[in-house]
Amino acid sequence: MKLMTKSSSTKDALNNARNCIVDETKLTRSEAEKIQNKFTDMPEVCKMLRQLILLMKYMEKDRTDDPKQPICEFLRKISIEAMPGISGITLESCVFLWQALALQRTRLMLDHQDEEPYAGIQKQFKETLTSEQKKALDELPAKKKYVLLTYLNELIVLNLDEPDLMNPNYHIVEDGLAPAYFDDDLHKLNLPQWCKLKYAEDIIKHLIQTEG
């Protein structure tokens, strides 16, 4: 049931896509909601993620691919038949699509009591939130919760192979962990000082378990 793509190759693919796409476009609200509400089959979600990683890997900055081109057309060029759930979304949204699907994969794994979404994460990132800390997270608006979820999920998934890059006592936002493409959205969260990486896994679990 687990996605076998190594985090290092995923990171390389995402970096390549971000380098190739000048103006990334976020998913529409309906597209994001469809992923959360309708994509409930783990093998299907994992296959879509693998296709996206291949797509982002094969992008080339100097090619003339139209960012408005549907994913299915690009994948057809490399002899891959796109999964129906992602076929009509355009290249300019592929990174945001990966984030949404990766988060959905985490949701689905949490739905199965015997599945550990971050099997390789070290114990120092698994500290448990207090009831007051959970209450503070509950007060975040839905949009800010989604930003925090997608950021933390990506951070953990991409760095499981390189745990030395993460310090459990680093603040989630203020200690320079956030890449430039997340920076503005994250600083708008105004997270309290206790929001450190040592709570990363429990923050994700709590936000997912309390999604409306």
Secondary structure, DSSP 8 states (H G I E B T S, - for coil): ------HHHHHHHHHHHHHH-SS-----HHHHHHHHHH---HHHHHHHHHHHHHHHHH--TTS---TTSBHHHHHHHTT----TTTTTSBGGGHHHHHHHHHHHHHHHHHHSTT--TTTT--GGG-----HHHHHHHHTS-HHHHHHHHHHHHHHHHHHTT-GGG--TTSBTTTTS-S-HHHHHHHHTT---TT-BGGGHHHHHHHHHHT--
